[in-house]
Amino acid sequence: MDDPAFDVLRVLDEGGGSAPADTITASLGIPRSRVTEAVDRLRALGYAIAEPRKDLYQLTKRSGRLLPYEIQKHLGTKFIGRRMKYLETTESTTWIARDLACRQDPAQLHGTMVIAEEQTGGQGRLGRAWASPPGGIWTTIILAPKIPIDRVFMVTMAAAIAVARAVRKDLDLGALIKWPNDIFIGDKKVAGLLLELSAENAVVNYTLLGLGIDANISIARLDPGLRAAVTSLSAELGREVDRPAFLATVLREFERHYELLEAGEYEAIVREWRSLSLTLGHRVRITTLAKTFEGEAVDIDEFGALLVRKETGAVERVIAGDCRHI
């Protein structure tokens, strides 16, 4: 977010939340009128800044938005999220990310994120609508993976582990992973992931990792048909979460697991995914493009495919499909 208002905010933060106007102008080399404009801009973004008394500006309340400045101050990653494009609202962060990846060198965009406060056309797996109201975390990460194409699904696995670990670590909630790409708390979905791939001749050009987390979402405001199946972090906690800080934890966890993939440490990802699985050991109904069948989810293989033992005793490998616990 290229906005000089955040230079003023940085000076306020460095001063413990307050700074004299003269200090701000001297630090940034800008006139007092520019400081006033920047403060007005910050207020428009949701920050509460008290009028200067004795020439002192004081920050009394932070914006609750997923602003790049607020995320990056918690981040500490090498490449994930070091560049961000922030939008108030968009149809889909994935559409914006795809356009960026088509117009620019994906390798130069590696780790870039598109973030929106609201999506009006969010989609989940199999083209299903994904409710994306204000208060959630809606983002797409552009990646140029240096991993074999038959391992690309493991990017989703690494991201699912990252979300589950962040929920457990930051919020002390027992998040688990439902194959292939959902995060559950108890029997309700709280987050989902979606991976889009661009490849040519078995070489990956880029992937778009979509991430949707029901963070500070009021379940009562969702469509009645969704309420029984989904939850939010705030509903589980009884309070709102600090979205920028929480997302920063997710991104740190994701980068750590993504680097394991690029180092060829595939078994480490598989082991950790198994330890967080909600699906393994459950009876499931699998629907693929070709068929529907039932059985027990017994394991995942080295590529992340689900292994399902059918009534006949035969074990079927599922690379992609819809999985329902029954």
ABEGO torsion letter per residue (X at the ends): XBBAAAAAAAAAAAAGGBBBAAAAAAAAGBBAAAAAAAAAAAAAAGBBBBBBBGGBBBBABBBABBBAAAAAAAAGBAABGABBBBBABBABAAAAAAAAAAABBAAAABGBBBBBABBAABBBBGGBBBBBBBGBBBBBBBBBBBBBAAAAAAAAAAAAAAAAAAAAAAAGBBBBBBOAABBBBEABBABBBBBBBBBBGGBBABBBBBBBBBBBBBAAABBAAAAAABBBAAAAAGBBBBAAAAAAAAAAAAAAAAAAAAAGBAAAAAAAAAAABAABGBBBBBBBAABBBBEBBABBBAAGBBBBBBAAGBBBBBABEBBBBX
